[in-house]
Amino acid sequence: MAAAKARSPELAGHPLPWASATHMQLPCAWLHQLSVHSITHTASSSSSSGGSTSSATSWLRECPKHGGPAAAGAWGAAAPLLRELWSGSGLADEVPALTREALVAALGPDWIGLPPAQAPCLLSSAPSCAAAELASWAGYYRLRGLPLESPAALLLDAVLTLHAAVVRVQQQLLLAARHGEQATAHADLPAAAAAMAGGRAGQAAAAALPQPLVLHLLGPRRELDAWPLLLELGCLLPPGQRIELHLVGPEVPPWAHGRGLRVGPPAAPPCGRQGCSCGRQAAAPGSEAVEQQAARVGSAGSEHAGGPAGWQTLFFWRGAWHEVAAEVEAKHGAPHAVVAPNAGLAAFMEWIPTGTWLLLQ
């Protein structure tokens, strides 16, 4: 409570008008205030009866009283579509593929529990990918055409943290290209960051991104039940960029271990759906030329990688990262970035073996 009060001046100036409520009230209270608490009740009831509703999945875990494992089942129990998609595939290592249009149609128009005007459009790419424009929630909302009243930010911290990791990879690659040597973990990055902020993430830095870009997300919990939101990453990166995202953690359901799913690339906005947020996206100056160059980069990268440009693949692995990393890397190669967005990373003893493994790699 003292920490929340200390942040009162900061939160008072936050661009999202509802942000202060999330720090000064109990979760049930601010979920009610944001008109999404009834969604958690629906999800909790559906999960306890053995099913799940896609419109409730994204908000299911935001309420600790109604969305925790004791009330709503194990993490991943409400993950939409995964069981259905995998049940239709033959071999356990087969990776089903579907377009974004097919995915969104299967999820339903209200799967995120918000009206289309308040949710990011998974069908449409962002008009530009400048690092500076995604350095704040206000910039992200403007880029994706979202009104500041939308509570979507509460569901997007993981995917934007992943995007920040990609920006870090871009900065290191840019430094390596400038200095003719590999950038180290202790490299001074402000100059590269300033260059990217003044230019475009879809230009020189993105041209050096590997195809595919391999990312590991450690310790997923609520991300399992709202996995389609992770596809927002593909909307923010340059067209043609292939992404391979591995969700690794002990909370991954046993039935999901080693399974994967491939989803097609987003298209240029607007998507054509009435009232969708993508119709209000704010294109930055020069974004058209940037996207044309990024498309050429992506096309060339897809030929080199031998796979379709712009597709995003998700894999799920049950176990601590240090237990399964060797298996994952043997099958898919080493990651370009490992992200562990866990508030207890420095406090809980069970993270020590994973941290040690990571430091030794």
C-alpha positions as CSV (number, residue, x, y, z in Angstrom):
1,M,0.0,0.0,0.0
2,A,2.8,2.4,0.9
3,A,4.5,1.7,-2.5
4,A,1.2,2.4,-4.3
5,K,0.8,5.7,-2.5
6,A,4.4,6.7,-3.3
7,R,3.6,6.2,-7.0
8,S,0.4,8.4,-6.8
9,P,2.0,11.4,-8.6
10,E,3.3,9.2,-11.4
11,L,0.0,7.4,-11.9
12,A,-1.9,10.7,-11.8
13,G,-0.1,11.7,-15.0
14,H,-0.4,8.3,-16.7
15,P,-1.9,8.6,-20.2
16,L,-4.3,5.7,-19.5
17,P,-7.1,7.2,-17.4
18,W,-7.9,4.0,-15.6
19,A,-4.3,3.1,-14.6
20,S,-4.4,4.6,-11.1
21,A,-7.4,2.4,-10.1
22,T,-5.3,-0.8,-10.8
23,H,-2.8,0.3,-8.1
24,M,-5.1,1.8,-5.5
25,Q,-7.9,-0.8,-5.4
26,L,-8.3,-4.5,-5.0
27,P,-8.4,-6.4,-8.4
28,C,-12.1,-7.2,-8.1
29,A,-12.9,-3.5,-7.7
30,W,-10.9,-2.2,-10.6
31,L,-12.1,-5.1,-12.9
32,H,-15.6,-4.0,-12.0
33,Q,-14.7,-0.4,-12.8
34,L,-13.4,-1.5,-16.2
35,S,-16.5,-3.5,-16.9
36,V,-14.6,-6.7,-17.4
37,H,-15.2,-8.4,-14.0
38,S,-18.3,-10.3,-15.3
39,I,-16.0,-11.9,-17.9
40,T,-13.9,-13.5,-15.2
41,H,-17.0,-14.9,-13.5
42,T,-18.2,-16.4,-16.9
43,A,-14.7,-17.9,-17.5
44,S,-14.5,-19.4,-13.9
45,S,-17.9,-21.0,-14.3
46,S,-17.1,-22.4,-17.7
47,S,-13.7,-23.8,-16.6
48,S,-15.1,-25.5,-13.5
49,S,-17.7,-27.2,-15.7
50,G,-15.0,-28.6,-18.0
51,G,-15.2,-26.1,-20.8
52,S,-14.1,-22.6,-21.7
53,T,-15.4,-19.6,-23.6
54,S,-13.0,-17.9,-25.9
55,S,-14.4,-14.4,-25.1
56,A,-13.5,-15.0,-21.4
57,T,-10.1,-16.4,-21.8
58,S,-8.0,-13.3,-21.8
59,W,-9.4,-11.8,-18.6
60,L,-9.8,-15.1,-16.8
61,R,-6.6,-14.8,-14.8
62,E,-6.7,-11.1,-13.9
63,C,-8.9,-11.8,-10.9
64,P,-7.1,-13.7,-8.2
65,K,-10.3,-14.7,-6.5
66,H,-12.1,-16.1,-9.5
67,G,-9.3,-16.8,-12.0
68,G,-6.6,-18.5,-9.9
69,P,-5.9,-22.2,-10.3
70,A,-8.0,-23.2,-7.3
71,A,-11.1,-21.6,-8.9
72,A,-10.5,-21.8,-12.6
73,G,-8.4,-24.9,-13.0
74,A,-4.7,-25.3,-14.0
75,W,-2.9,-22.7,-16.0
76,G,-3.7,-23.3,-19.7
77,A,-7.0,-25.0,-19.0
78,A,-8.8,-22.3,-20.8
79,A,-6.4,-21.9,-23.7
80,P,-8.6,-21.4,-26.7
81,L,-8.5,-23.8,-29.8
82,L,-5.3,-25.6,-29.0
83,R,-6.8,-29.0,-28.2
84,E,-9.1,-28.8,-31.2
85,L,-6.3,-27.9,-33.6
86,W,-4.0,-30.6,-32.3
87,S,-6.7,-33.3,-32.1
88,G,-7.1,-32.9,-35.9
89,S,-3.4,-33.5,-36.6
90,G,-1.9,-36.9,-36.9
91,L,1.6,-37.1,-35.5
92,A,2.5,-35.6,-32.2
93,D,5.3,-33.5,-33.8
94,E,3.0,-32.2,-36.6
95,V,2.6,-28.4,-36.5
96,P,-0.8,-27.4,-37.8
97,A,-0.9,-24.1,-39.8
98,L,-3.7,-21.7,-40.3
99,T,-4.2,-18.1,-41.5
100,R,-4.9,-15.3,-39.2
101,E,-8.3,-14.9,-40.8
102,A,-9.1,-18.5,-40.0
103,L,-7.8,-18.1,-36.4
104,V,-9.8,-14.9,-35.7
105,A,-12.9,-16.5,-37.2
106,A,-12.5,-19.5,-35.0
107,L,-11.9,-17.4,-31.9
108,G,-15.0,-15.3,-32.5
109,P,-15.4,-11.5,-32.7
110,D,-15.5,-11.0,-28.9
111,W,-12.9,-13.5,-27.8
112,I,-10.8,-10.9,-26.0
113,G,-13.8,-9.6,-24.1
114,L,-13.5,-6.1,-25.5
115,P,-15.2,-4.4,-28.4
116,P,-13.2,-4.3,-31.7
117,A,-12.6,-0.6,-31.3
118,Q,-10.7,-1.3,-28.0
119,A,-8.7,-4.3,-28.9
120,P,-5.6,-4.6,-31.1
121,C,-6.4,-6.1,-34.5
122,L,-4.5,-9.3,-35.0
123,L,-5.4,-9.3,-38.7
124,S,-3.5,-6.1,-39.5
125,S,0.1,-5.1,-39.2
126,A,1.2,-1.8,-37.5
127,P,1.9,0.9,-40.1
128,S,5.5,1.3,-38.8
129,C,7.8,-0.3,-36.2
130,A,9.9,2.6,-34.9
131,A,11.4,1.8,-31.6
132,A,10.7,5.3,-30.2
133,E,7.0,4.9,-31.0
134,L,6.7,1.8,-28.9
135,A,8.6,3.2,-25.9
136,S,5.4,4.2,-24.1
137,W,1.8,3.0,-23.8
138,A,0.6,6.3,-25.4
139,G,2.8,5.6,-28.4
140,Y,1.6,2.0,-28.7
141,Y,-2.1,3.0,-28.4
142,R,-1.6,5.7,-31.0
143,L,0.2,3.3,-33.4
144,R,-2.5,0.6,-33.0
145,G,-5.5,3.0,-33.1
146,L,-6.7,2.2,-29.6
147,P,-8.5,4.8,-27.4
148,L,-6.8,5.5,-24.1
149,E,-9.9,4.3,-22.3
150,S,-9.2,0.7,-23.5
151,P,-7.9,-1.6,-20.7
152,A,-6.1,-3.7,-23.3
153,A,-2.7,-2.8,-21.9
154,L,-3.4,-5.1,-18.9
155,L,-3.2,-8.0,-21.3
156,L,-0.3,-7.0,-23.4
157,D,2.6,-6.6,-21.1
158,A,4.2,-10.0,-22.1
159,V,4.1,-9.3,-25.9
160,L,5.4,-5.8,-25.6
161,T,8.2,-7.1,-23.3
162,L,9.0,-9.6,-26.0
163,H,9.1,-6.7,-28.5
164,A,11.5,-4.8,-26.2
165,A,13.8,-7.8,-26.2
166,V,13.7,-7.9,-30.0
167,V,14.7,-4.2,-30.0
168,R,17.6,-5.1,-27.8
169,V,18.7,-7.8,-30.2
170,Q,18.4,-5.2,-33.1
171,Q,20.6,-2.8,-31.1
172,Q,23.3,-5.4,-30.5
173,L,23.3,-6.5,-34.1
174,L,23.5,-2.8,-35.2
175,L,26.5,-2.3,-32.9
176,A,28.2,-5.4,-34.2
177,A,27.7,-4.2,-37.7
178,R,29.1,-0.8,-36.9
179,H,32.2,-2.0,-35.0
180,G,32.8,-5.1,-37.1
181,E,32.7,-7.4,-34.1
182,Q,30.1,-9.1,-31.8
183,A,28.6,-6.8,-29.3
184,T,29.0,-8.0,-25.7
185,A,26.6,-8.0,-22.8
186,H,28.5,-5.0,-21.4
187,A,28.3,-2.9,-24.6
188,D,27.3,0.7,-24.5
189,L,24.0,0.9,-26.3
190,P,22.7,4.5,-26.0
191,A,24.3,5.5,-29.4
192,A,22.6,2.6,-31.2
193,A,19.3,3.2,-29.4
194,A,19.4,6.9,-30.4
195,A,20.1,6.0,-34.0
196,M,17.1,3.6,-34.0
197,A,14.9,6.1,-32.3
198,G,15.7,8.7,-34.9
199,G,15.3,6.2,-37.8
200,R,13.2,3.2,-38.3
201,A,13.4,-0.3,-36.7
202,G,12.4,-1.6,-40.1
203,Q,15.6,-0.4,-41.8
204,A,19.2,-1.2,-41.2
205,A,18.7,-2.9,-37.8
206,A,15.8,-5.1,-38.9
207,A,17.7,-6.1,-42.0
208,A,20.1,-8.0,-39.8
209,L,17.4,-9.9,-37.9
210,P,17.8,-13.7,-38.4
211,Q,15.2,-15.7,-40.1
212,P,13.5,-17.1,-38.2
213,L,13.9,-15.0,-35.0
214,V,13.9,-17.5,-32.1
215,L,12.6,-16.3,-28.8
216,H,12.0,-18.1,-25.5
217,L,9.4,-16.9,-23.0
218,L,10.0,-18.5,-19.6
219,G,7.5,-19.2,-16.8
220,P,4.3,-18.5,-18.8
221,R,1.0,-18.7,-16.8
222,R,-1.7,-16.3,-17.9
223,E,0.0,-16.2,-21.3
224,L,-1.1,-19.8,-21.8
225,D,-4.8,-19.0,-21.5
226,A,-4.4,-15.9,-23.7
227,W,-1.8,-17.2,-26.2
228,P,-3.4,-15.5,-29.3
229,L,-2.4,-12.1,-27.9
230,L,1.3,-13.2,-28.4
231,L,0.6,-12.9,-32.1
232,E,0.5,-9.2,-31.7
233,L,4.3,-9.4,-31.9
234,G,4.1,-10.3,-35.6
235,C,1.9,-7.2,-36.1
236,L,4.7,-5.0,-34.7
237,L,7.7,-6.4,-36.5
238,P,8.5,-5.6,-40.2
239,P,6.5,-7.6,-42.8
240,G,8.2,-10.8,-43.8
241,Q,9.8,-11.4,-40.4
242,R,9.5,-15.0,-39.3
243,I,9.1,-15.6,-35.6
244,E,9.5,-18.8,-33.6
245,L,8.3,-18.3,-30.0
246,H,8.8,-21.0,-27.4
247,L,6.8,-20.9,-24.2
248,V,8.7,-22.8,-21.5
249,G,7.6,-23.5,-18.0
250,P,6.3,-26.0,-15.4
251,E,2.8,-24.6,-15.8
252,V,2.5,-25.6,-19.4
253,P,-0.1,-28.4,-19.5
254,P,1.2,-31.9,-20.1
255,W,-1.0,-32.3,-23.2
256,A,0.8,-29.3,-24.8
257,H,4.4,-30.4,-24.2
258,G,6.4,-30.4,-27.5
259,R,3.4,-29.2,-29.6
260,G,3.4,-26.3,-31.9
261,L,1.1,-24.1,-34.0
262,R,1.9,-21.9,-37.0
263,V,-0.1,-18.8,-37.8
264,G,0.1,-16.7,-41.0
265,P,1.3,-13.1,-41.3
266,P,-0.9,-10.1,-40.7
267,A,-2.1,-8.0,-43.7
268,A,-1.9,-4.3,-44.3
269,P,-4.7,-2.4,-42.6
270,P,-7.6,-1.9,-42.6
271,C,-9.0,-5.4,-42.1
272,G,-12.5,-4.4,-43.3
273,R,-14.3,-5.2,-40.1
274,Q,-16.7,-2.5,-39.0
275,G,-15.5,-0.5,-36.1
276,C,-12.1,-2.2,-35.8
277,S,-9.3,-0.3,-34.2
278,C,-7.0,-0.9,-37.2
279,G,-8.9,1.7,-39.2
280,R,-7.6,4.4,-36.8
281,Q,-3.9,3.4,-36.7
282,A,-1.5,6.3,-36.9
283,A,1.0,5.9,-39.7
284,A,4.3,7.6,-39.1
285,P,6.0,9.8,-41.7
286,G,7.9,7.7,-44.2
287,S,6.4,4.4,-43.0
288,E,5.3,3.4,-46.5
289,A,8.9,3.4,-47.7
290,V,10.0,1.6,-44.6
291,E,7.5,-1.1,-45.1
292,Q,8.4,-1.6,-48.7
293,Q,12.1,-2.1,-47.7
294,A,11.1,-4.4,-44.8
295,A,9.0,-6.4,-47.2
296,R,12.0,-6.9,-49.5
297,V,14.1,-7.9,-46.5
298,G,11.5,-10.4,-45.4
299,S,11.1,-11.8,-48.8
300,A,14.9,-12.4,-49.1
301,G,15.0,-13.8,-45.6
302,S,12.2,-16.3,-46.3
303,E,14.1,-17.7,-49.3
304,H,17.3,-18.1,-47.2
305,A,15.4,-19.8,-44.3
306,G,13.3,-22.0,-46.6
307,G,10.0,-21.1,-45.1
308,P,7.0,-18.8,-45.6
309,A,7.7,-15.1,-44.9
310,G,5.9,-13.5,-41.9
311,W,4.6,-16.7,-40.3
312,Q,4.7,-16.9,-36.5
313,T,5.2,-20.3,-34.8
314,L,4.5,-21.0,-31.2
315,F,5.8,-24.1,-29.3
316,F,5.0,-25.2,-25.8
317,W,7.4,-27.0,-23.4
318,R,6.5,-28.2,-20.0
319,G,9.4,-28.0,-17.4
320,A,11.9,-25.5,-16.0
321,W,14.0,-24.0,-18.8
322,H,17.2,-25.5,-17.5
323,E,15.5,-28.9,-17.7
324,V,14.3,-28.7,-21.3
325,A,16.6,-26.1,-22.9
326,A,18.9,-28.8,-24.4
327,E,16.0,-30.6,-26.0
328,V,14.5,-27.4,-27.4
329,E,17.8,-26.2,-28.8
330,A,18.6,-29.6,-30.3
331,K,15.3,-29.5,-32.3
332,H,15.1,-25.8,-33.0
333,G,18.5,-24.2,-32.4
334,A,19.6,-21.7,-29.8
335,P,17.4,-18.7,-29.0
336,H,18.3,-15.2,-30.0
337,A,16.7,-13.8,-26.8
338,V,15.4,-15.3,-23.6
339,V,12.7,-13.4,-21.7
340,A,11.6,-14.2,-18.1
341,P,9.0,-11.6,-17.1
342,N,8.5,-12.9,-13.6
343,A,8.4,-10.5,-10.6
344,G,10.0,-13.1,-8.4
345,L,12.9,-13.8,-10.6
346,A,15.4,-12.5,-8.1
347,A,13.5,-13.8,-5.0
348,F,12.5,-17.4,-5.5
349,M,15.1,-20.2,-5.2
350,E,13.6,-22.3,-8.0
351,W,14.9,-19.7,-10.5
352,I,18.5,-20.2,-9.6
353,P,19.3,-23.2,-11.8
354,T,17.6,-21.5,-14.8
355,G,19.6,-18.3,-14.2
356,T,22.8,-20.3,-13.8
357,W,22.2,-22.2,-17.0
358,L,21.5,-19.0,-18.8
359,L,24.7,-17.3,-17.6
360,L,26.8,-20.3,-18.6
361,Q,25.5,-20.4,-22.2
